[in-house]
Amino acid sequence: MKAVSIFARLGVFAFVLVLLREVMEHPMWENAPAGAPTTLDFAVSILDDWAIVTVVLGILLSMAMIGASYLVRDERLVNLLYDMGSEDSVRLSGDSDD
């Protein structure tokens, strides 16, 4: 089974090398880029031409971060009581000094 795994890895590596060679030999790479944008052109296009798209993407990313922080929260009773400063949290967690 290990030999099949090694053979598969070598096959994927060879495939990537062949694919890379074919892409790099394509005739489109011989021509110089015509009118490549400058940093200022890029900033103007993002902030003026694509302003709505930028705002929508910012809102979506904010929603994703808020959702991730909500999913990571720990809502076990012990932690909720500890956050509120209750003395019962010591008894619930089993860390009593008896």
C-alpha positions as a Markdown table, in Angstrom:
| # | Residue | x | y | z |
|---|---|---|---|---|
| 1 | Met | 0.0 | 0.0 | 0.0 |
| 2 | Lys | 2.9 | 2.3 | 0.8 |
| 3 | Ala | 4.3 | 1.7 | -2.7 |
| 4 | Val | 1.0 | 2.8 | -4.3 |
| 5 | Ser | 1.1 | 6.0 | -2.2 |
| 6 | Ile | 4.6 | 6.8 | -3.3 |
| 7 | Phe | 3.8 | 6.0 | -6.9 |
| 8 | Ala | 0.7 | 8.3 | -6.8 |
| 9 | Arg | 2.8 | 11.1 | -5.3 |
| 10 | Leu | 5.4 | 10.8 | -8.0 |
| 11 | Gly | 2.7 | 10.7 | -10.7 |
| 12 | Val | 1.1 | 13.9 | -9.3 |
| 13 | Phe | 4.6 | 15.6 | -9.1 |
| 14 | Ala | 5.4 | 14.6 | -12.7 |
| 15 | Phe | 1.9 | 15.8 | -13.8 |
| 16 | Val | 2.5 | 19.2 | -12.2 |
| 17 | Leu | 5.9 | 19.5 | -13.8 |
| 18 | Val | 4.5 | 18.7 | -17.3 |
| 19 | Leu | 1.6 | 21.1 | -16.8 |
| 20 | Leu | 4.0 | 23.9 | -15.6 |
| 21 | Arg | 6.2 | 23.4 | -18.6 |
| 22 | Glu | 3.3 | 23.5 | -21.0 |
| 23 | Val | 1.9 | 26.7 | -19.4 |
| 24 | Met | 5.3 | 28.4 | -19.5 |
| 25 | Glu | 5.9 | 27.6 | -23.1 |
| 26 | His | 2.6 | 29.1 | -24.2 |
| 27 | Pro | 3.1 | 31.9 | -26.9 |
| 28 | Met | 1.2 | 34.5 | -24.8 |
| 29 | Trp | 4.2 | 34.8 | -22.5 |
| 30 | Glu | 6.4 | 36.1 | -25.4 |
| 31 | Asn | 4.4 | 39.4 | -25.8 |
| 32 | Ala | 5.1 | 42.2 | -23.4 |
| 33 | Pro | 2.1 | 43.3 | -21.3 |
| 34 | Ala | 0.4 | 46.3 | -22.9 |
| 35 | Gly | -0.6 | 49.0 | -20.5 |
| 36 | Ala | 0.0 | 47.2 | -17.2 |
| 37 | Pro | -1.8 | 49.2 | -14.4 |
| 38 | Thr | 0.1 | 51.2 | -11.9 |
| 39 | Thr | -0.5 | 51.3 | -8.2 |
| 40 | Leu | -2.5 | 54.5 | -8.5 |
| 41 | Asp | -4.6 | 53.1 | -11.3 |
| 42 | Phe | -5.4 | 50.0 | -9.1 |
| 43 | Ala | -6.3 | 52.2 | -6.1 |
| 44 | Val | -8.6 | 54.4 | -8.3 |
| 45 | Ser | -10.3 | 51.3 | -9.8 |
| 46 | Ile | -10.9 | 49.7 | -6.4 |
| 47 | Leu | -12.1 | 52.9 | -4.6 |
| 48 | Asp | -14.1 | 54.5 | -7.5 |
| 49 | Asp | -15.1 | 52.0 | -10.1 |
| 50 | Trp | -15.6 | 49.0 | -7.7 |
| 51 | Ala | -16.7 | 50.8 | -4.6 |
| 52 | Ile | -20.0 | 48.9 | -4.2 |
| 53 | Val | -18.3 | 45.6 | -4.6 |
| 54 | Thr | -15.6 | 46.5 | -2.1 |
| 55 | Val | -18.2 | 47.5 | 0.5 |
| 56 | Val | -20.2 | 44.3 | -0.1 |
| 57 | Leu | -17.1 | 42.2 | 0.2 |
| 58 | Gly | -16.2 | 44.0 | 3.4 |
| 59 | Ile | -19.6 | 43.4 | 4.9 |
| 60 | Leu | -19.4 | 39.7 | 3.9 |
| 61 | Leu | -16.0 | 39.3 | 5.5 |
| 62 | Ser | -17.2 | 41.1 | 8.7 |
| 63 | Met | -20.2 | 38.7 | 8.9 |
| 64 | Ala | -17.8 | 35.8 | 8.5 |
| 65 | Met | -15.6 | 37.0 | 11.3 |
| 66 | Ile | -18.6 | 37.7 | 13.6 |
| 67 | Gly | -20.0 | 34.2 | 12.8 |
| 68 | Ala | -16.6 | 32.6 | 13.5 |
| 69 | Ser | -16.3 | 34.4 | 16.9 |
| 70 | Tyr | -19.8 | 33.3 | 17.8 |
| 71 | Leu | -19.0 | 29.7 | 16.9 |
| 72 | Val | -15.8 | 29.7 | 19.0 |
| 73 | Arg | -17.6 | 31.0 | 22.1 |
| 74 | Asp | -17.7 | 28.6 | 25.1 |
| 75 | Glu | -21.1 | 28.6 | 26.7 |
| 76 | Arg | -20.7 | 25.9 | 29.3 |
| 77 | Leu | -22.3 | 26.7 | 32.6 |
| 78 | Val | -19.0 | 26.7 | 34.5 |
| 79 | Asn | -17.5 | 29.3 | 32.2 |
| 80 | Leu | -20.7 | 31.5 | 32.2 |
| 81 | Leu | -20.8 | 31.5 | 36.0 |
| 82 | Tyr | -17.1 | 32.2 | 36.2 |
| 83 | Asp | -17.5 | 35.2 | 33.9 |
| 84 | Met | -20.3 | 36.6 | 36.1 |
| 85 | Gly | -18.2 | 36.2 | 39.2 |
| 86 | Ser | -20.4 | 33.6 | 40.9 |
| 87 | Glu | -19.1 | 31.5 | 43.8 |
| 88 | Asp | -21.0 | 28.5 | 42.4 |
| 89 | Ser | -18.6 | 28.1 | 39.6 |
| 90 | Val | -16.0 | 26.7 | 42.0 |
| 91 | Arg | -18.4 | 24.0 | 43.2 |
| 92 | Leu | -19.5 | 23.1 | 39.7 |
| 93 | Ser | -15.9 | 22.8 | 38.3 |
| 94 | Gly | -14.8 | 20.5 | 41.2 |
| 95 | Asp | -12.0 | 22.8 | 42.3 |
| 96 | Ser | -13.1 | 23.1 | 45.9 |
| 97 | Asp | -10.6 | 23.3 | 48.8 |
| 98 | Asp | -12.5 | 20.7 | 51.0 |
